């Protein structure tokens, strides 16, 4: 029994001496429960909306105030014409536009009937459907209050218009998300084990004594995966268009160029992981665990980022898949050009340069 207890103590010492093991055992459950607890929800909150108020009367002001006061909406912009609606959606921030027609309150009081239009960005059909339902409930609640003790009820008819995806097909949001997830996981995971594999097989010594500079060695490791990723991009786009009926409304050239940029970003991340680890198992574990959860939970693909607490929203900015998901959805579904996605593009370029520099600095020219 004493021998058994000694072995148990010995194993505890091994665990306590290894910070990575302690992080996995104690840190990962905490991180997962926080991320899943705050991000894993179908509720949509704090969604940015715009208002086009032609009425500017008592009734329209009351409805706008009630919608803005709810936890689901934040009125961030006021429009002056219908022509501004599509350009507002193409900026990527506004999820819905509330349109109140001229003489809204007058029609409601004198004719006992008025109309309100809800125009939603249906490139994410689940969010669009949820927001229009929330807004409709708030409008109906306003209608119920003004109908108290009225013999002839006031009726507010709500007209809902889904922009970009009137049929609310799930594939419209599914395809951009899958593109981001596939490229992120496959490219990062494959390149994460390349340099480590050379170390484990002993061929790294041969490469290091060659006249080839470390930068060229790193780039040579990435090029094959870049070319193979182009095949993945082509297959995903072909299946999306011809099988899932998801249109490419924007420039195909721009979409491919942005996909190549994101692929280079993920390859750079994989190379950094590979340069920083000493075994294939460790590199595989970091690439799978460290990339899969943030890509799924914090990219906006499965759950809206604006629903999350501010710390998680800030952390999501470090996930490259978030920016690529915005780019693909904007170009493919909304048909925007580079003028609408230049900020996201610059962020990916900056991430790529930073990861490449770190990969080169972490690359050891001497093996210990």
Buried (B, 14 or more C-beta within 10 A) or exposed (E): EEEEEEEEEEEEEEEEEEEEEEEBEEEEEEEEEEBEEBBEEEEBBBBBBBBBBBBEBEBBBBBBEBBBEBEBBBBBBEBEEEEBBBEBBBEBBBBBBBBBBEBBBBBBBEEEEBBBBBBBBBBBBBBBBBBBBBBBEBBEEBBEEBBEEEEEEBEBEBEBBBBBBEEBBEBBBBBBBBBBBBBBBBBBBBBBBBBBBBBBEEEBEEBBEEEEEBEEBBBEBBEEBBEEBBEBBEEBBEEBBEEBEBEBBBBEEBBBBBBBBBBBBBBBBBBBBBBBBEEBEBBBBBBBEBBBBBBBBBBBBBBBBBBBEEEBBEBBEEBBBBBBBBBBBBBBBBBBEBEBBEEBBEBBEEBBEEBBEBBBEBBBEEEE
